[in-house]
Amino acid sequence: MSDKPVAEMSFEEAMAALEQVVNQLERGDVALEQSIALYEKGAALKKHCSDKLAAAEAKVEMIRAQEGRAVGTAPAEGL
């Protein structure tokens, strides 16, 4: 797993790290203290990914609004 701070990770890096955390926790072969640390890291990674997605969605909505399209979260018909 990367030692890169979560805040500096790209969405893709954070998702890959989150997958590693989930795999380690699902295997169940880590000590309790390490499990807690992994869980904390996983929570931080999940929040980081959610924040990145929300920022991307906001950018898309801004672009759509600038193009004069209807703004909303529902996908457009026929896309």
Residue, then its C-alpha position, 0 to 999 in steps of 0.5 A: m500500500s502507498d505511503k502517499p497521504v490520502a489528500e494527495m492521491s488521485f481518485e484512481e490511486a485512492m480507489a486502488a488503495l481502498e480495494q487493498v484495504v478491503n481485501q486485507l480486512e476481508r481476509g481477516d489475517v491481520a491483528l486487531e490493532q492493524s485492522i483498526a488502522l486499516y479501517e480508519k485508512g479505509a474510511a479516509l479513502k472512502k471520504h476522499c473518493s466521495d469528495k473527488l466524485a462530488a467535485a467532478e459532478a459539480k464541474v460537469e454541472m457547471i459545464r452543462a449550465q454554461e452550455g445552456r443545458a438543463v442542470g440536474t443529477a438525472p441522466a439525459e434521455g438517450l445518452 
